[in-house]
Amino acid sequence: MRNAQVIRNDIVNQLSTVIDPELGIDLVNLGLIYTIDLDDHGICLIEMTLTTIGCPIADYLVQRVKVAVKQVDEVRNVDVQFVWEPAWSPDRLSRAAKLALGI
């Protein structure tokens, strides 16, 4: 079995392929991913937030996250949960995202 950190990096890399269609930036650089946990049964919990509560593309993002994370061999299923604490703010943006958004 592969090293847990290597698997986690693969999951992060897959999450970085999920682009927020409204902002054109991936979820990782937007700072929307809070927790990544893979258990011994291959169930991956992704805790994430949205830039705004009631975001109209929430269901779309959940489906894209599930498809992306399932690309990692060790992942059998993906559970996406939204969390609202701590609240998202532009401070969570990566440097690259800030540059892309002109912040």
Secondary structure, 3 states (H helix, E strand, C coil): CCCHHHHHHHHHHHHCCCEECCCCEEHHHHCCEEEEEECCCCEEEEEECCCCCCCCCHHHHHHHHHHHHCCCCCCCEEEEEECCCCCCCHHHCCHHHHHHHCC
